[in-house]
Amino acid sequence: MKEITTLRAARRRSRKPALLLGTALLLGSPGVRAQEAAAGSDEIVVTAMKREERLQDVGATIQALSAENIRAARVAEIKDLATQVPNVDIKETVPGALPTVTIRGIGLDDFSTVSSPAAGIYVDEIPLASPGLMSGNFFDLGRIEILKGPQGTLYGRNTTAGAVNIVSATPGDGFAAFAKASYGNFDTFDAEAMLNIPLSERAQLRLGGKTIQQGRGFWTSSLQEDGSPGERDIGSRDIWLGRIQLALQPAEGLDILLKAEGERSRSEMGVPQFNGTYGIGTPFVPCAPVLQGKLDNASCVDAYGYRNTRDDPYRGDWVGRFPYHVDQINLTGKINYSLGTVDITAITGYIDFSRLYHIDVDATPLQQFDYDENEDVRQFTQELRIGYRNDLVDLVAGAFYSWDRVLGDNTNYSDDWPLLFLGAASGSGKTNYDQVTRSGALYADATWSLSDKVDLITGIRFTRERRHYEGGTSFITPSPLVGVSDTFIDDTIRDSNVTGRIGLNIRPRDGLLVFASVSRGRKSGGFFSGFSNNQSQLLPYRPETLTAYEVGVKSEFGRAVTLNASGFYYDYKDPQTFVRYVDPATGLSVQKVGNVDSARVFGADVDLILRPARGLTLSGGLGLLDTHLSSFETAAGVIPAGNRLPNAPATSFSGKARYEFDLSPRLTAAVQGDARYASSAFKEASNDPLIASDAYWLLNARVSLADTKAGWEIALWGRNLTKERYVVQGVNLASLGVVNRIYNAPRTYGVELSFRY
């Protein structure tokens, strides 16, 4: 097999060797090759720019996790990526659902299923149109690529923050099998299996599946479902996933890959921690700690005098059931035809997704702000692209079309609200929404060879989008309060825009790349689909645009040291932000999504890999951020300029140490530890201290013993070993006596046995 050396060499030869090498890395055993790929050695190949390239030859900030790195670090969901990559923050707006990815301070500041992400998530090159689609589980992956910065040329809309490519392991030419089972605390059993079968010289089949069975949830309530005394746990999981892939090569240069996969979950939601905000015996009067920007359940209650004095965020007085049910089917077809210097690729994707879940916003025994949410998402995407290369240019051009529909109904249970208003019913409500989005784009991205050491990067994309929304809230029990009434909107927004990039790659010597770029991304405008009690909440918000200026260096010093660094400045126009304020007409807490005039972001990414001795790899990444929002108005007053962007810690760090050593000619042991640090961060643009997160450290570890001849491995693993607790997300309803806060998962640990053939 030919060695891939530089980007220029890769462009000037057939891409078949690169494809074969990438397949070998994905299907290889969990040994040296996978570890070298994870470490960013001279063999790792990525397709982040829609072409096979060595990671160190791409003039952009990209982190890549290999299949073995994903497995060893137990990266099982989108939210787990934050522990592996600096300057990436991932929160769950609702425990167990709706993950929000923020890259370099740019993210989605909303919880609506109809909203558009700022960081695009792609599964086998199919974009996930709705945040609701992003809470699935990983299995049988080839790699994950995290692209930082706007990707407006090749990925298009809704990638102002960057993009995450999740790549499934694909069928290979030889027979292979893999099975893994793990058991851990909270009565958690998970198992995964894969079978790769060559049907003929021109056909291969790959089957994969996974189940997660968690008998006990992280949360313990002192009350039963009906409110009677008695402890019970909340948060059990019953998840099944499956995938089938068929690869065909019916003619020379023609490759066809068909994939069908699905997920079924009959699990439970997590629940937030309750915090009171009224003084004891003085409902509607803020308690002293809240006036000081603090929470203290010992001296603060809600309007009913309810108080939760437990410091443990995983214990409370939750009543009712908390289902989390998901049914999803994904279908993907990819056809690639290679004609020497020309490649033609067509990718078709379809997703049918539905789920039901219950949210206890107030986190008290009463039904003050409880919701049942039913959602259905369907999407269709089609992309056609052409790749052409010669000694002068490496060109990727194409067309893209997408259609998606998001349907939902949200029932609010507020049986206990009347007491809040001294007998005046505020009303239970039901929110319905129906949104259809159509988008089309044409794009071209070219790498021009100016000399043996200099490349010019150019890219442009034209996008048109149409989004139609119907929805609003109707009150089951009408409220006499002034300004509280049914809401409804039937509206269409349209957007046409041009995004792109221009950059320069310079190679002063082998193993050294200096790059500079200017790129632009755009995120769609949209509508707020949450509970609303006045019409202004439903007004559409505008698209946001981000222009990024970045310089960086990628350097290799043999195999001993790899050092990459980049600095960036973002000019951020019309950032969309989620704002809560008190409506002066009703005194109620009101939520909506709107636009701030502008923001700016300065920052840096540094990644260092050291291989000081045989079998020892030390790696670390540092992220630095300085974010500033312009001033913006709310009903509660003007927020002055200078607030930090949500979910944007000023400092973040991810580090890992792994040591592999031989115990005998066939027995190999490995010890691995990784750490994550993030400084304090706010969760909303208003920089509310009541739901902010403090700085934290997370420590994980894994110890394994493997028989390289028999193919088995046994491992002990632990996550969050020091039982660190930090706020992931929160909701401030202080004007109604409640602040809830969602925390990270507690310490988990277990044993894992795997077999590979």
Secondary structure, DSSP 8 states (H G I E B T S, - for coil): ------HHHHHHS-SHHHHHHHHHHHHS-TTHHHHHHHHT-TT-EE-TTSS-EEGGGSSS-EEEEEHHHHHHTT--BGGGGGGTSTTEEEEEEETTEEEEEEETTB------TTS--SEEEEETTEE--SGGGGG-B--SEEEEEEEES--TTTT-TT-SSEEEEEEE----SS-EEEEEEEEETTTEEEEEEEEEEEEETTEEEEEEEEEEEESS-SEEEEE-TTS-EEEEEE--EEEEEEEEEEEEEEETTEEEEEEEEEEEEEEE----EEEE-EETTEEEEE-HHHHTT---TTTEE-TT--------TTEE---S--EEEEEEEEEEEEEEEEETTEEEEEEEEEEEEEEEEEEESS-SSS-SSEEEEEEEEEEEEEEEEEEEE-SSEEEEEEEEEEEEEEEEEEEEE-TTGGGGGTT-----EEEEEEEEEEEEEEEEEEEEE-SSSEEEEEEEEEEEEEEEEEEEEEESS---STT-----EEEEEEEEEEEEEEEEEEEEETTEEEEEEEEEEEE--B---S--SSGGGGS-B--EEEEEEEEEEEEEETTTEEEEEEEEEEEEES-EEEEEEE-TTT--EEEEEEE-SEEEEEEEEEEEEEEEETTEEEEEEEEEEEEEE--EEETTEEE-TT---TT--SEEEEEEEEEEEESSSSEEEEEEEEEEEE--B-SSTT--GGG-B--EEEEEEEEEEEETTT-EEEEEEEESTT----EEEEEEEGGGTEEEEEE----EEEEEEEEE-
